[in-house]
Amino acid sequence: MEAQLFDYQIKTCIIGNEWCGKSSFLLRFFDQEFYSQSIGTIGVDFKTKRIEMNDFIVRIQLWDQIKTNRFQRNTNYFYRGAYLFFICYDITDLGSFLDVEKVWIPTLERYARADFMVTLIGTKLDKADLYSERKVPYEIAKKYAEEHNMEFYETSSKYDINVNQSVINSTFRVFKSYFENKEIDIAPNINKNNSISNNSNNNNKKKNCKIN
């Protein structure tokens, strides 16, 4: 029954340095929770969430992977079939931002599909603003994102700032690109009887997909 409760599925991945707040970001988006003492991801983990975009139900499948040699064998599986990547950096750690260019963009160019999309996520905004621990200026990160055609958000998982908005808006960017330009090929749910791919009556809706 679960397989019939969505029209399309979009695989997304969250990447970035260890301890930059990826797991907390996921926990906030999927479970609306935050733990001060967070534990790192072990291997590969993913969660799913259904959201409504116009008349369609889209299931977001968001994967998290720790970057260690022990789990390197999962790399190809992790990136395979993903359309959207959230690259996270810690606003209070300049090195994590510099690694976006040095580590994570080259990783995507090596393993991801050619037409991938990226959203740049600055985490721990609460520490940057409340405790004056900011090491990455907003203007520099925003300019970098614009130069590389990325969406950009500064977020706080602790206080639920921009977490939901960043995921929803980024997913809609992928969904809109699929319907308007056919630049990517997201996966229709072949198990759903009224899947878009099998229903010609939905054709007029494809160019007007919006988030309700």
N, C-alpha and C positions, 0 to 999 in steps of 0.2 A: 504493500500500500504506500509506503514511503516514497517509492520510486515514481509514483504517479502524482506527487504533490508539487511538481515544479515543471516549468516549460523549458527552461534553459539552465545549464550549469556553466559557471565560469571558474576555472581553476586560477587561483592567485597564490602568490608566495610572498612571505615576508623575510627579508634578509638584512644583514648588518652585523656589526661586531658583537661579540658576546657581551652580555650584561648592559646592552644599550637600551633595554626596555621592550624588546619584541614580545616576550611572553606576557608582560603586563598589558601591553597594547591589545593582544588577542583576548586576554581574560576580560578586559573592560568591554570590548566590542561584543563578544559572544555571551558573556555571563553577567555583565554589569557589576563586576567585582574588582577589588584591588587589594593586594597583600603587600605590606611594607617589606616583609622578608620573602622575596621571591626566589624560586629555584630555577636553575637553567633548564632549557629543553634537553631531553635525552633522545638523541637520534632525530627522528622525523615525527612530527605530530601535525594533525590537521583537524579543523572543525568546520562545520557547515552551518549556514544560516540562510533562510529564505527571505527575500525582500520582494516587494511588489513594484514593478515598473510599468506604469500604465495598466494594461489589462493582462500583463504577463507576470508570472512568478519566476524569479531568477534565484537559483541556489548558488550562493557564494561558497566556494570550497577554498579555505585559506590554510596554506601549509607553512609550517615553521620548521627550520632545520638549524641545528647547531653546527658550526664550522670547526670540526676537529678531524684529525686524521682517522680516528677510529670509525667514523661514520662516512668517510669519503666515498665508500662504495655505493652509497645511496644517492650520490650527486645527480647522475643522469635521470634517475627516477623522479627525483625531487623537481627538477626543472621541466621535465617532459610534459608538454601539453598546457603549460601555463601561459596565460595571455597578459597578465598584469602582475607587476612586482612592486612591493612596497620596500624601499630601501630606507632603513632606519639609522639614524645617528643620534647620539646623546648630545644635547645642546650644551651640556656642561663638560664635554670632552672633545677638544679640538681634533684629536687623533681619529676619533670615530667618524668625524666629518671628512677628513682628508682621505680616509680609506674608502669613501664612496667612489672617488675617482681612481684611487690606486688599486683597489681590490674588487669592489662589487660591480662596477661597470664592466671591467674586463671579464669577470666571471659570467655575467649575463651574455656578453658578446661571444663567449666560448660555448656556453651550454644552452642558452635559451633560443627560442625560435626567432627568426629574423624580424618579425613584426611585433615584438613585445613592447608594452607600454610600462612606464615607470611613474610612481608617485614618491616623492622625497618626503620623508617623515622625520621631523625633529621631535625627539621625545624629552620628557622631564622638564616641560615648560614651567612647572610649579617651582622646581629648584632654581631655575634660571631667574625667575621673576621675584620669588619670595625671599630667596637667600642670596641673591646677587652672585650666583655661581656661573652665569652665562660665559661661555668661551667661544661660541659661534654666533657672530652677529646675524640678526634676522636678514638684513639687507644682502649680505654676502651669500647666504644660503638661497634666498629667493632669486637672486641674479643667476646663480649657478643652475637652479631648476629651470628658469626661463630659457637660458642658453642651450639647455639639453632637452627642451620640449617635455618637461616633467611638470606635473602638478606638485604643489608644495603646501605642506601644513606643519605648523608647530603644534604639538599636542601635549596633553597631560593625562596620563592614565589614572593618576591619583584623583584628580578633580573632574575627570570626564570632559576634557576640553578638546574638541575637534576630532575625537576618535571616530565616532559614528559618522560624522560628516565626511571625513577623509575617505573612508571605505565606501560609503554609498556613492559619493560623487565620482570617485575613481572607477567604480564598477559601471556606473552609468556612462562614463566616457567610453569604456570598452563596448558596452551594449549599443550605444549610439553609433559608434564607428562600424559595427557589424551591420546594422540595419541601413544606415545611410550610404555607406561607401563600399561595403563588402570587403573591407581591407583585411579582416580577420575571419576566422571560421570557428565561432563558438559552438559548443555542443548542444544540440537540441535533445530533449528527453525523449528517446524513442519508445519508452515504456508508457508515455502518457497518450491516451487515446486522442486528445484534441491538441496534440503538439503542433506548434506553428508550422513546422515543415510539412505537415500533412493536412493543413487547413487553409485552403486558398482564400477563405473569407477574411483572413487576417491581413491580407496584403496591403490594404489601405492604411493600416495602423503602423506599419513598420517605420515610416518616416516621421512619426510624431510621438515616439516613445519618450515619456517623461516619468520622473519619480513622483508618485502620489504623496 
